Amino acid sequence: MSELEEAHQQYLHDYNTEINHAKREGEAIGEARGKAKSILLTLTKRFIVIPQPLEEIILGIADLERLEKLADYAFDCKSIEEFDAALK
């Protein structure tokens, strides 16, 4: 195999690796965004009004494990203030 062909094969490998990484990253971001929106829906159904700063904080969380815990807490908290305090 010529050096040019080897370089091309290496380029294709690197390119595909980057594409796959970006795809997984995008899926994780989408999953986190969906979970955050689910939390907001739960809170809205329970407490009607969600303060804008709180909404922005929730939408900014990318840690799926933390979002899972917050999703459970959204069902159990007694007030939106209690939920807000749990974020801190």
Z-matrix of the N, CA and C atoms (Angstrom, degrees):
N
C 1 1.450
C 2 1.534 1 107.98
N 3 1.274 2 116.08 1 134.40
C 4 1.458 3 119.95 2 -178.37
C 5 1.529 4 110.34 3 -74.89
N 6 1.314 5 114.21 4 161.29
C 7 1.468 6 119.12 5 179.18
C 8 1.525 7 110.77 6 -60.84
N 9 1.295 8 116.24 7 -37.55
C 10 1.463 9 120.64 8 179.95
C 11 1.528 10 110.29 9 -64.56
N 12 1.299 11 117.27 10 -42.58
C 13 1.461 12 120.72 11 178.98
C 14 1.532 13 111.10 12 -67.23
N 15 1.320 14 116.10 13 -39.41
C 16 1.471 15 120.06 14 176.83
C 17 1.525 16 110.86 15 -63.53
N 18 1.313 17 115.98 16 -41.78
C 19 1.464 18 120.06 17 178.75
C 20 1.524 19 110.18 18 -64.13
N 21 1.313 20 116.62 19 -39.73
C 22 1.459 21 120.65 20 178.02
C 23 1.527 22 111.17 21 -64.66
N 24 1.316 23 117.18 22 -43.22
C 25 1.469 24 121.34 23 178.47
C 26 1.538 25 110.53 24 -62.84
N 27 1.331 26 116.63 25 -40.59
C 28 1.458 27 120.67 26 178.14
C 29 1.528 28 110.54 27 -64.35
N 30 1.330 29 116.09 28 -41.33
C 31 1.457 30 120.91 29 177.22
C 32 1.528 31 110.41 30 -60.25
N 33 1.324 32 117.42 31 -46.98
C 34 1.465 33 120.80 32 179.85
C 35 1.521 34 111.24 33 -61.52
N 36 1.323 35 116.58 34 -41.15
C 37 1.469 36 120.57 35 178.35
C 38 1.526 37 110.44 36 -62.23
N 39 1.328 38 116.47 37 -49.14
C 40 1.467 39 120.86 38 -179.72
C 41 1.529 40 111.19 39 -61.96
N 42 1.313 41 116.12 40 -42.06
C 43 1.461 42 121.35 41 179.67
C 44 1.532 43 110.48 42 -60.94
N 45 1.316 44 117.22 43 -48.21
C 46 1.468 45 121.25 44 179.69
C 47 1.517 46 111.83 45 -64.51
N 48 1.318 47 116.68 46 -36.81
C 49 1.468 48 120.49 47 177.05
C 50 1.531 49 110.10 48 -62.93
N 51 1.317 50 116.96 49 -44.26
C 52 1.463 51 121.07 50 178.99
C 53 1.527 52 111.36 51 -65.24
N 54 1.309 53 117.24 52 -41.01
C 55 1.463 54 121.29 53 179.04
C 56 1.528 55 109.88 54 -62.67
N 57 1.314 56 117.50 55 -45.37
C 58 1.466 57 121.07 56 179.90
C 59 1.516 58 111.55 57 -64.21
N 60 1.323 59 116.39 58 -39.60
C 61 1.469 60 120.05 59 178.01
C 62 1.530 61 110.26 60 -64.07
N 63 1.311 62 116.94 61 -45.16
C 64 1.472 63 121.01 62 179.57
C 65 1.524 64 110.74 63 -62.85
N 66 1.316 65 116.78 64 -38.34
C 67 1.468 66 120.44 65 179.22
C 68 1.530 67 110.62 66 -64.38
N 69 1.330 68 117.16 67 -46.31
C 70 1.475 69 120.23 68 178.82
C 71 1.529 70 111.00 69 -63.05
N 72 1.322 71 115.82 70 -40.34
C 73 1.465 72 120.05 71 178.65
C 74 1.526 73 110.38 72 -63.64
N 75 1.312 74 116.69 73 -43.28
C 76 1.464 75 120.98 74 178.54
C 77 1.513 76 112.10 75 -63.38
N 78 1.326 77 116.92 76 -39.29
C 79 1.465 78 120.56 77 178.14
C 80 1.524 79 110.65 78 -65.19
N 81 1.334 80 117.18 79 -40.46
C 82 1.465 81 120.76 80 178.93
C 83 1.526 82 110.87 81 -65.14
N 84 1.321 83 116.34 82 -41.04
C 85 1.465 84 120.55 83 178.28
C 86 1.525 85 109.73 84 -63.81
N 87 1.315 86 116.60 85 -43.39
C 88 1.463 87 120.64 86 178.88
C 89 1.513 88 112.29 87 -63.88
N 90 1.326 89 116.50 88 -39.68
C 91 1.467 90 120.14 89 178.63
C 92 1.526 91 110.37 90 -64.90
N 93 1.325 92 116.95 91 -43.53
C 94 1.466 93 120.67 92 178.48
C 95 1.523 94 110.80 93 -63.49
N 96 1.309 95 116.49 94 -42.48
C 97 1.474 96 120.65 95 179.96
C 98 1.537 97 110.35 96 -62.53
N 99 1.332 98 115.85 97 -42.12
C 100 1.461 99 120.01 98 178.23
C 101 1.513 100 112.29 99 -64.09
N 102 1.325 101 117.36 100 -40.84
C 103 1.470 102 121.25 101 178.94
C 104 1.524 103 109.73 102 -66.19
N 105 1.334 104 117.10 103 -40.92
C 106 1.461 105 120.65 104 179.09
C 107 1.527 106 110.41 105 -62.83
N 108 1.321 107 116.77 106 -42.15
C 109 1.469 108 120.05 107 178.71
C 110 1.524 109 110.83 108 -65.99
N 111 1.306 110 117.01 109 -34.09
C 112 1.461 111 121.36 110 176.62
C 113 1.531 112 110.56 111 -64.51
N 114 1.307 113 116.24 112 -41.29
C 115 1.474 114 120.70 113 177.35
C 116 1.530 115 109.55 114 -62.39
N 117 1.322 116 116.65 115 -45.74
C 118 1.464 117 120.26 116 179.42
C 119 1.524 118 111.47 117 -61.75
N 120 1.303 119 117.73 118 -38.70
C 121 1.460 120 121.19 119 177.90
C 122 1.529 121 110.72 120 -63.47
N 123 1.326 122 116.20 121 -44.58
C 124 1.459 123 120.73 122 178.14
C 125 1.527 124 110.71 123 -60.41
N 126 1.331 125 115.81 124 -47.64
C 127 1.469 126 119.71 125 -179.55
C 128 1.525 127 111.60 126 -63.79
N 129 1.318 128 116.69 127 -39.22
C 130 1.465 129 120.57 128 179.48
C 131 1.529 130 110.51 129 -64.92
N 132 1.308 131 117.11 130 -41.72
C 133 1.467 132 119.91 131 178.91
C 134 1.529 133 111.30 132 -66.48
N 135 1.324 134 116.24 133 -32.31
C 136 1.463 135 118.99 134 -178.54
C 137 1.521 136 112.71 135 -84.01
N 138 1.330 137 117.29 136 -40.29
C 139 1.466 138 120.11 137 -170.12
C 140 1.531 139 114.28 138 -120.83
N 141 1.302 140 118.45 139 4.70
C 142 1.463 141 126.53 140 176.15
C 143 1.533 142 113.42 141 68.66
N 144 1.315 143 118.38 142 -59.20
C 145 1.464 144 121.32 143 -174.76
C 146 1.528 145 110.17 144 -113.48
N 147 1.323 146 115.10 145 128.34
C 148 1.465 147 121.35 146 176.27
C 149 1.532 148 107.04 147 -112.15
N 150 1.336 149 117.50 148 121.16
C 151 1.462 150 119.12 149 179.10
C 152 1.538 151 111.05 150 -58.13
N 153 1.321 152 116.07 151 139.18
C 154 1.468 153 121.83 152 -177.91
C 155 1.530 154 112.77 153 -53.70
N 156 1.339 155 119.59 154 -45.09
C 157 1.473 156 118.51 155 179.63
C 158 1.542 157 112.20 156 -60.50
N 159 1.324 158 116.65 157 -37.62
C 160 1.458 159 120.38 158 178.76
C 161 1.529 160 110.37 159 -66.26
N 162 1.321 161 116.10 160 -41.60
C 163 1.471 162 120.60 161 177.78
C 164 1.526 163 110.61 162 -60.15
N 165 1.311 164 116.68 163 -43.66
C 166 1.463 165 120.94 164 -179.78
C 167 1.525 166 111.66 165 -64.69
N 168 1.322 167 116.65 166 -38.73
C 169 1.468 168 120.25 167 177.84
C 170 1.526 169 109.98 168 -62.67
N 171 1.316 170 116.43 169 -47.72
C 172 1.468 171 120.73 170 -178.77
C 173 1.524 172 110.25 171 -61.20
N 174 1.327 173 117.45 172 -46.27
C 175 1.463 174 120.86 173 -179.85
C 176 1.524 175 112.89 174 -65.84
N 177 1.317 176 116.85 175 -20.52
C 178 1.461 177 121.14 176 179.94
C 179 1.516 178 114.59 177 -86.63
N 180 1.322 179 117.72 178 -6.14
C 181 1.467 180 120.89 179 -178.89
C 182 1.528 181 109.24 180 -81.76
N 183 1.328 182 115.77 181 127.73
C 184 1.470 183 120.89 182 -179.20
C 185 1.526 184 112.04 183 -108.69
N 186 1.308 185 117.49 184 -11.84
C 187 1.467 186 122.40 185 -177.31
C 188 1.534 187 109.56 186 -77.99
N 189 1.329 188 116.15 187 108.53
C 190 1.471 189 120.63 188 -176.21
C 191 1.529 190 112.37 189 -62.79
N 192 1.305 191 117.50 190 -36.91
C 193 1.472 192 120.09 191 179.24
C 194 1.531 193 110.48 192 -63.04
N 195 1.315 194 115.85 193 -43.64
C 196 1.465 195 119.80 194 177.86
C 197 1.529 196 110.60 195 -64.89
N 198 1.323 197 117.02 196 -41.18
C 199 1.460 198 120.58 197 178.94
C 200 1.531 199 111.29 198 -63.50
N 201 1.319 200 117.58 199 -37.39
C 202 1.474 201 120.85 200 177.20
C 203 1.530 202 110.37 201 -61.43
N 204 1.320 203 116.52 202 -44.79
C 205 1.465 204 120.40 203 178.70
C 206 1.526 205 111.10 204 -64.13
N 207 1.324 206 115.88 205 -41.68
C 208 1.464 207 119.61 206 178.97
C 209 1.522 208 111.39 207 -66.77
N 210 1.323 209 117.13 208 -34.16
C 211 1.467 210 120.22 209 177.82
C 212 1.522 211 110.17 210 -62.91
N 213 1.325 212 116.89 211 -42.74
C 214 1.466 213 120.24 212 176.47
C 215 1.524 214 110.86 213 -63.86
N 216 1.328 215 115.44 214 -42.62
C 217 1.462 216 119.58 215 -177.72
C 218 1.523 217 111.65 216 -67.45
N 219 1.324 218 117.00 217 -29.24
C 220 1.469 219 120.57 218 178.92
C 221 1.529 220 110.85 219 -60.06
N 222 1.320 221 117.41 220 -28.61
C 223 1.474 222 121.37 221 178.05
C 224 1.524 223 111.65 222 -80.98
N 225 1.343 224 116.82 223 -29.40
C 226 1.463 225 120.78 224 -171.25
C 227 1.527 226 115.37 225 -97.38
N 228 1.328 227 118.01 226 -22.73
C 229 1.462 228 119.44 227 -174.84
C 230 1.531 229 110.64 228 -66.74
N 231 1.316 230 115.46 229 153.52
C 232 1.468 231 121.79 230 -176.45
C 233 1.526 232 113.00 231 -89.15
N 234 1.354 233 116.46 232 -20.19
C 235 1.467 234 119.98 233 -178.56
C 236 1.520 235 109.09 234 -155.76
N 237 1.318 236 114.84 235 165.40
C 238 1.457 237 119.57 236 177.85
C 239 1.527 238 109.68 237 -67.56
N 240 1.313 239 117.11 238 -30.74
C 241 1.471 240 121.42 239 177.61
C 242 1.535 241 110.51 240 -66.19
N 243 1.312 242 115.67 241 -39.35
C 244 1.473 243 120.48 242 177.56
C 245 1.542 244 109.64 243 -63.81
N 246 1.320 245 116.79 244 -42.64
C 247 1.450 246 120.17 245 177.95
C 248 1.524 247 110.10 246 -63.65
N 249 1.311 248 116.67 247 -44.50
C 250 1.472 249 121.93 248 179.19
C 251 1.524 250 110.50 249 -58.01
N 252 1.314 251 116.76 250 -42.70
C 253 1.472 252 121.11 251 179.69
C 254 1.526 253 110.50 252 -63.82
N 255 1.310 254 118.71 253 -32.91
C 256 1.463 255 122.48 254 -179.89
C 257 1.529 256 111.37 255 -69.28
N 258 1.317 257 117.00 256 -23.28
C 259 1.465 258 120.64 257 178.08
C 260 1.523 259 112.83 258 -71.46
N 261 1.310 260 115.53 259 -24.03
C 262 1.472 261 119.69 260 -173.92
C 263 1.486 262 113.38 261 -91.64
